[in-house]
C-alpha cells in the first residue's frame, strides 16, 4: 500500500466493485490510519487484540475500543473485535455495540468439517448459519473456500442453493 498507493487504491476499488468485502485488520496499531477509513473502500475494521485483551482491566484500552466502535459505526462500517478470550470481554463488547468477534472464547481455529459440527452445537449461530451448515454438509463442502463463499452469500442475503 505504501509503495504504490494509487495503484493499490485502484485494485481495492475494483475488488469492492465486484462485491468483495474489505477489512482493515489490526486497526489501531502499526500502519492503520484514520486516513485509510476515509480513502479506502472498506466495509469493516478489525480492532487489534492488544486493545481487546486489556479493555476490562485498562480504562484507556476500553476508551479506545469504545471510540473505534463509535467511529466505525458513524462511518457505517462493521466492527470486529479480535482476541476475545473470556465471557466478560465478550459481554462488554456486546454492551459497547461491537458487531462481530473472534477469539478463543468464541471458538478455536477449526477445519471446515469441525466448524460445521461447532455450528450445529453452538447456541450463538443464527438460523441462516444453521441452514448454511446443513447445505454445506449435504453438498459435501469441506474446504474453507467453498464454505466461505456460502457464508458470504448468507451475509449478503443471497439465496442458498446447491
FITI-22300 format. One line per 10 residues: number of its first residue (from 1); their letters; for each residue x, z, y of N, C-alpha, C. Coordinates in steps of 0.2 Angstrom, whole numbers, plus 2048, in hexadecimal, padded with zeros to 3 digits. Layout:
BEGIN
NUM> a> X/Z/Y/X/Z/Y/X/Z/Y; ...;
This chain:
BEGIN
1> xxxxxxxxxx> 804/800/7FA/800/800/800/804/800/806; 80A/804/806/80E/805/80C/812/7FF/80E; 814/7FB/809/819/7F5/80A/815/7EF/80D; 80F/7EE/80A/80B/7E8/80C/804/7EA/80D; 802/7EE/813/7FC/7F1/813/7F6/7EB/814; 7F7/7E6/818/7F2/7E1/819/7F1/7DD/812; 7F6/7DC/80E/7F4/7D9/808/7F1/7DD/803; 7F3/7E3/803/7EF/7E8/7FF/7E8/7E9/801; 7E7/7EA/807/7E0/7EB/80A/7DC/7E5/808; 7DE/7DF/808/7DB/7D9/806/7D9/7D9/7FF;
11> xxxxxxxxxx> 7DD/7DB/7FB/7DC/7DC/7F3/7D6/7E1/7F2; 7D7/7E7/7F6/7D2/7EC/7F5/7CB/7EA/7F7; 7CB/7E7/7FD/7C4/7E4/7FF/7C1/7DF/7FA; 7C6/7DB/7F7/7C3/7D6/7F2/7C0/7DA/7EC; 7C4/7DF/7EA/7C2/7E3/7E4/7BB/7E6/7E6; 7BB/7E9/7EC/7B4/7ED/7EE/7AF/7E8/7EE; 7B0/7E2/7F0/7AB/7DC/7F0/7A9/7DA/7E9; 7AD/7DC/7E4/7AB/7DA/7DD/7A7/7E0/7DA; 7A6/7E5/7DE/7A3/7EB/7DB/7A7/7F1/7D9; 7AE/7F0/7D9/7B2/7F5/7D7/7B2/7FB/7DB;
21> xxxxxxxxxx> 7B1/801/7D9/7B1/807/7DD/7B8/80A/7DE; 7BA/80B/7E4/7C1/80D/7E5/7C1/814/7E7; 7C6/818/7E5/7C7/81F/7E7/7CE/820/7EA; 7CE/825/7EE/7D4/827/7F1/7D6/82D/7EC; 7DB/82D/7E8/7DD/832/7E4/7E1/837/7E8; 7E1/83E/7E5/7E6/843/7E8/7E5/844/7EF; 7DF/843/7F2/7DD/843/7F9/7E0/84A/7FC; 7E3/84A/801/7E5/850/805/7ED/851/804; 7F0/84D/800/7F7/84E/7FE/7FB/847/7FF; 801/848/800/805/842/800/803/83C/805;
31> xxxxxxxxxx> 802/836/802/801/831/806/7FA/830/808; 7F5/834/806/7EE/833/808/7ED/835/80F; 7EA/831/812/7E9/832/81A/7E2/831/81C; 7E0/834/821/7D9/833/824/7D9/82C/826; 7DE/828/828/7DD/821/82A/7DB/81D/824; 7DD/81F/81E/7DB/81B/818/7D3/81B/817; 7D0/821/819/7C9/822/819/7C5/81D/81D; 7C9/81B/823/7C6/817/828/7C7/80F/826; 7CD/80E/823/7CF/807/822/7CD/804/81B; 7CE/808/816/7CD/806/80F/7C6/806/80D;
41> xxxxxxxxxx> 7C4/801/809/7BD/801/806/7BC/805/800; 7BD/80C/802/7BC/810/7FC/7B5/813/7FB; 7B4/816/7F5/7AD/818/7F4/7AD/820/7F3; 7B3/822/7F1/7B4/82A/7F0/7BB/82C/7F1; 7BB/833/7F3/7C2/836/7F3/7C2/83B/7ED; 7C8/83C/7EB/7C9/841/7E6/7CE/846/7E9; 7CB/84C/7E9/7CF/852/7ED/7D4/854/7E8; 7DA/854/7EA/7E0/856/7E6/7DF/85D/7E3; 7E1/85E/7DD/7E0/864/7D9/7E4/86A/7DC; 7E9/869/7E0/7EC/86E/7E4/7E8/872/7E8;
51> xxxxxxxxxx> 7E3/86F/7EB/7DE/873/7EF/7D9/876/7EB; 7D6/873/7E6/7D1/875/7E1/7D3/87B/7DE; 7D9/87B/7DB/7DC/881/7D7/7DC/887/7DB; 7DD/887/7E2/7DE/88D/7E6/7D8/88E/7EA; 7D3/88A/7EA/7CD/88B/7EF/7C9/892/7EE; 7C9/895/7E8/7C6/89B/7E7/7CA/8A1/7E9; 7D0/8A0/7EA/7D5/8A6/7EC/7D8/8A5/7F3; 7D8/89F/7F5/7DB/89D/7FC/7D6/89B/801; 7D5/89F/806/7D0/89D/80B/7D1/896/80E; 7D8/895/80F/7DA/88E/812/7D8/888/80E;
61> xxxxxxxxxx> 7DA/889/807/7D8/884/802/7D1/882/802; 7CD/888/802/7C6/887/802/7C3/883/808; 7C6/885/80E/7C4/881/814/7C6/87A/814; 7CC/878/811/7CE/871/810/7C9/86E/80C; 7C7/871/806/7C3/86D/801/7BC/86C/805; 7B9/871/808/7B3/871/80B/7B3/86B/811; 7B8/86B/814/7B9/866/81A/7BA/85F/817; 7BD/85E/811/7BE/857/80E/7B7/855/80C; 7B3/85A/809/7AD/858/806/7A8/856/80C; 7A8/85A/811/7A4/858/817/7A6/851/81A;
71> xxxxxxxxxx> 7AC/850/81B/7AF/84A/81E/7AD/844/81A; 7AE/845/813/7AC/83F/80F/7A5/83E/80F; 7A1/843/80F/79A/842/80F/797/83F/815; 79B/841/81B/799/83E/821/79B/836/821; 7A0/834/81D/7A2/82D/81D/79E/82A/817; 799/82D/814/795/82B/80E/79A/829/808; 79E/82D/807/7A3/82D/801/7A1/832/7FC; 7A2/830/7F6/7A1/835/7F0/7A8/839/7F0; 7A7/840/7EE/7AD/844/7ED/7AD/847/7E6; 7B4/846/7E4/7B5/849/7DD/7BB/84E/7DE;
81> xxxxxxxxxx> 7BA/854/7DB/7BF/859/7DB/7C3/859/7D5; 7C9/859/7D5/7CE/858/7D0/7D0/85F/7CE; 7D1/861/7C8/7D4/867/7C5/7CF/86D/7C5; 7C9/86C/7C3/7C4/871/7C2/7C6/875/7BC; 7C8/87B/7BC/7CA/87F/7B6/7C6/885/7B4; 7C1/886/7B9/7BD/88C/7B7/7B6/88C/7BA; 7B2/890/7B8/7AB/88F/7BA/7AA/891/7C1; 7AE/896/7C3/7AD/898/7CA/7AF/893/7CF; 7B4/88F/7CE/7B6/889/7D2/7B0/884/7D2; 7AE/882/7CC/7A9/87D/7CB/7A2/87F/7CF;
91> xxxxxxxxxx> 7A1/886/7CE/79B/888/7D2/79C/888/7DA; 7A1/889/7DC/7A3/889/7E3/7A3/882/7E6; 7A6/87D/7E2/7A5/876/7E4/79E/874/7E4; 79A/876/7DF/793/874/7DF/790/876/7E6; 791/87D/7E7/78F/880/7ED/791/87C/7F4; 797/879/7F4/79A/876/7FA/797/86E/7FA; 794/86C/7F4/791/865/7F4/795/860/7F1; 79A/862/7EE/79F/85D/7EA/79A/859/7E5; 79C/853/7E5/798/84E/7E1/79A/84E/7DA; 7A0/84E/7D8/7A2/84D/7D1/7A9/851/7D0;
101> xxxxxxxxxx> 7AB/852/7CA/7B0/856/7C9/7B4/854/7C3; 7BA/856/7C2/7BE/855/7BC/7C3/85B/7BB; 7C4/85D/7B5/7C8/862/7B3/7C7/865/7AD; 7CB/869/7AA/7CA/86C/7A4/7C4/871/7A3; 7C2/873/7A8/7BB/877/7A8/7B6/873/7A5; 7B5/86D/7A8/7B0/868/7A6/7B1/865/79F; 7B7/862/79E/7B9/85F/798/7C1/85E/798; 7C4/85E/793/7CB/85C/792/7CB/854/791; 7D0/851/792/7D1/84A/791/7CF/848/78A; 7CB/843/789/7C8/841/782/7C8/83A/781;
111> xxxxxxxxxx> 7C9/838/77B/7C8/831/778/7C1/82F/779; 7BF/829/779/7B8/827/77B/7B3/82A/775; 7B5/82A/76F/7B1/82C/76A/7B0/834/76B; 7B5/837/76C/7B4/83F/76E/7B0/840/774; 7B1/83C/779/7AD/83C/77F/7A5/83B/77E; 7A4/837/779/79D/836/777/79A/83C/774; 79E/83F/770/79C/845/76C/79B/84B/772; 79F/84B/776/79F/850/77C/799/84F/780; 797/849/781/792/847/785/78B/849/782; 78B/848/77C/785/84A/778/784/852/778;
121> xxxxxxxxxx> 789/856/778/789/85D/777/789/861/77E; 78B/85E/783/78B/861/78A/784/862/78D; 783/867/791/77D/868/794/77D/865/79B; 783/862/79D/784/85F/7A4/782/858/7A4; 782/855/79F/781/84D/79F/77A/84C/7A1; 779/846/7A5/772/844/7A7/76F/840/7A1; 769/83F/7A2/765/83B/79D/768/834/79D; 76A/831/7A2/76E/82A/7A3/774/82B/79F; 778/830/79F/77E/830/79C/77D/831/794; 778/835/792/776/835/78B/774/82F/788;
131> xxxxxxxxxx> 770/82B/78C/76E/824/78A/774/820/789; 779/820/78E/77F/81D/78D/783/81E/787; 783/825/785/787/827/77F/783/824/779; 77D/824/779/779/821/773/77B/819/772; 77A/816/778/77C/80F/778/783/80D/776; 787/811/779/78F/810/777/790/811/770; 78D/816/76D/78E/818/766/78B/812/762; 785/810/763/781/80B/75F/785/804/760; 788/803/766/78B/7FD/767/793/7FD/764; 795/802/762/79C/803/75F/7A1/803/765;
141> xxxxxxxxxx> 79F/805/76B/7A4/806/770/7A8/80C/76F; 7AE/80B/76D/7B3/811/76D/7B9/810/771; 7B9/80B/775/7BF/80A/779/7BD/80C/780; 7C2/80F/784/7C1/812/78B/7BE/80D/790; 7C1/806/78F/7BE/801/794/7B7/800/793; 7B5/7FE/78D/7AE/7FD/78C/7A9/802/78E; 7AC/808/78D/7A8/80E/78E/7A7/80F/796; 7AD/80E/799/7AD/80F/7A1/7A8/809/7A4; 7A8/803/7A1/7A4/7FE/7A4/79C/800/7A3; 79B/803/79D/794/806/79D/792/80C/7A2;
151> xxxxxxxxxx> 797/810/7A2/796/816/7A7/795/813/7AE; 799/80E/7B0/799/80B/7B6/792/808/7B8; 78F/804/7B2/788/802/7B3/783/807/7B4; 784/80D/7B1/77F/812/7B2/77F/815/7B9; 785/816/7BB/786/818/7C2/783/813/7C7; 784/80D/7C6/781/808/7CB/77A/807/7CA; 777/80A/7C5/770/80A/7C4/76E/803/7C0; 773/801/7BC/772/7FB/7B8/76F/7FC/7B2; 76C/7F7/7AF/769/7F8/7A9/76E/7F8/7A3; 76C/7FC/79E/770/7FD/798/76E/7F9/793;
161> xx> 772/7F4/791/770/7EF/78C/776/7EE/787; 774/7EC/781/77A/7EB/77C/77D/7E5/77E;
